[in-house]
Amino acid sequence: MKRVVVGITGASGAIYAKRVVELLTEAGVHVHVAASGLGRRLLHDELGMESFDANALSGGRGHLVTLYPSNDMGATIASGSFLHDGMIVVPCSSNTMAAISSGVTSTLVHRVASVTLKERRRLVIAHRETPLSHIDILNMQRLSEAGAVIVPLAPGFYMMPKTISDLVDFMAGRLLDLIGVPHTLNTRWDPQALKDSPEGD
């Protein structure tokens, strides 16, 4: 069974985190979730989650989700000996991105991201804040040089999205692609399909 770590932080975009966890568990992946204090507040403020709940986060597949307190620096996932198939930080705030790029590990999300880099596993940073300061750009550069993949949460429109869910699925699908988890979302660029559709004319 694949194991993927998901870090949730305080940048707006809780809907992305929830959808990623849903899709991972749909694919039979065991998801290990660490959320910062502001990440948990985000889930409440944007999705109405009254508690940090595995079933609510995964669409009812809580048996495939393990949750960790943000201050549990001794958690299993904080060790390099914990084998996993990649980590996605979604949404990733500029503050979290800065901490990871500096090697600062004051929360479990920071710690697991740092360990993921040192163990040369896939780390995907799904950054949402905009505009970017020069400091943000430098932090992105440092993380990219360290092996992370930087993914601004900026959905494309060539699939002719009709709903917010379409936009969310576009990015969620891209994030799953980057850690090698299959999905059936319609997120692939297909010029012929667009040409054949009425909207593509």
Backbone hydrogen bonds, N-H to C=O, Kabsch-Sander energy under -0.5 kcal/mol:
donor,donor_aa,acceptor,acceptor_aa,energy
4,V,30,H,-2.0
5,V,86,G,-2.4
6,V,32,H,-2.7
7,G,88,I,-2.7
8,I,34,A,-2.3
9,T,91,P,-1.6
16,Y,13,G,-1.2
17,A,13,G,-1.1
18,K,14,A,-2.4
19,R,15,I,-2.0
20,V,16,Y,-2.4
21,V,17,A,-2.3
22,E,18,K,-2.5
23,L,19,R,-2.6
24,L,20,V,-2.4
25,T,21,V,-2.4
26,E,22,E,-2.2
27,A,23,L,-1.5
28,G,25,T,-1.7
29,V,24,L,-2.5
30,H,2,K,-2.8
31,V,29,V,-0.7
31,V,64,L,-2.8
32,H,4,V,-2.7
33,V,31,V,-0.6
33,V,66,T,-3.0
34,A,6,V,-2.4
34,A,32,H,-0.5
35,A,68,Y,-0.8
36,S,8,I,-2.5
40,R,36,S,-2.4
41,R,37,G,-1.9
42,L,38,L,-2.1
43,L,39,G,-1.9
44,H,40,R,-1.6
45,D,41,R,-3.2
46,E,42,L,-2.8
47,L,42,L,-0.5
47,L,43,L,-1.2
48,G,44,H,-1.5
49,M,43,L,-1.8
50,E,48,G,-0.6
53,D,51,S,-1.5
57,L,53,D,-2.0
58,S,54,A,-1.5
59,G,55,N,-0.9
60,G,55,N,-2.6
64,L,61,R,-2.1
65,V,62,G,-1.8
66,T,31,V,-2.6
68,Y,33,V,-1.9
72,D,69,P,-1.5
73,M,71,N,-1.8
75,A,72,D,-1.7
78,A,75,A,-1.7
79,S,76,T,-1.6
82,F,79,S,-1.7
83,L,81,S,-0.8
85,D,3,R,-3.8
87,M,122,R,-2.6
88,I,5,V,-2.6
89,V,124,V,-2.9
90,V,7,G,-2.6
90,V,88,I,-0.8
92,C,126,A,-2.6
93,S,91,P,-0.6
97,M,93,S,-2.4
98,A,94,S,-2.4
99,A,95,N,-2.2
100,I,96,T,-2.6
101,S,97,M,-2.3
102,S,98,A,-1.4
103,G,99,A,-0.6
103,G,100,I,-0.9
104,V,99,A,-2.4
108,L,70,S,-2.7
111,R,107,T,-2.3
112,V,108,L,-2.9
113,A,109,V,-2.2
114,S,110,H,-2.5
115,V,111,R,-2.4
116,T,112,V,-2.6
117,L,113,A,-2.0
118,K,114,S,-2.2
119,E,115,V,-2.2
120,R,117,L,-1.5
121,R,116,T,-2.8
124,V,87,M,-3.1
125,I,123,L,-0.6
125,I,149,V,-3.1
126,A,89,V,-2.4
126,A,124,V,-0.8
127,H,125,I,-1.3
128,R,92,C,-1.3
129,E,92,C,-0.5
137,I,133,S,-2.0
138,L,134,H,-2.2
139,N,135,I,-2.5
140,M,136,D,-2.5
141,Q,137,I,-2.3
142,R,138,L,-2.5
143,L,139,N,-2.4
144,S,140,M,-2.6
145,E,141,Q,-2.5
146,A,142,R,-1.4
147,G,143,L,-0.5
147,G,144,S,-1.1
148,A,143,L,-2.6
149,V,123,L,-2.9
150,I,148,A,-0.5
151,V,125,I,-3.4
151,V,149,V,-0.6
153,L,127,H,-2.8
154,A,152,P,-2.5
160,M,157,F,-1.7
167,L,163,T,-1.3
168,V,164,I,-2.5
169,D,165,S,-2.8
170,F,166,D,-1.7
171,M,167,L,-1.5
172,A,168,V,-2.7
173,G,169,D,-2.7
174,R,170,F,-1.5
175,L,171,M,-2.3
176,L,172,A,-2.2
177,D,173,G,-2.2
178,L,174,R,-1.6
179,I,175,L,-0.6
179,I,176,L,-1.0
180,G,177,D,-1.3
181,V,176,L,-2.4
187,T,185,L,-1.7
194,L,190,D,-1.9
195,K,191,P,-2.3
196,D,192,Q,-2.2
197,S,193,A,-0.9
200,G,197,S,-1.0
201,D,198,P,-1.2
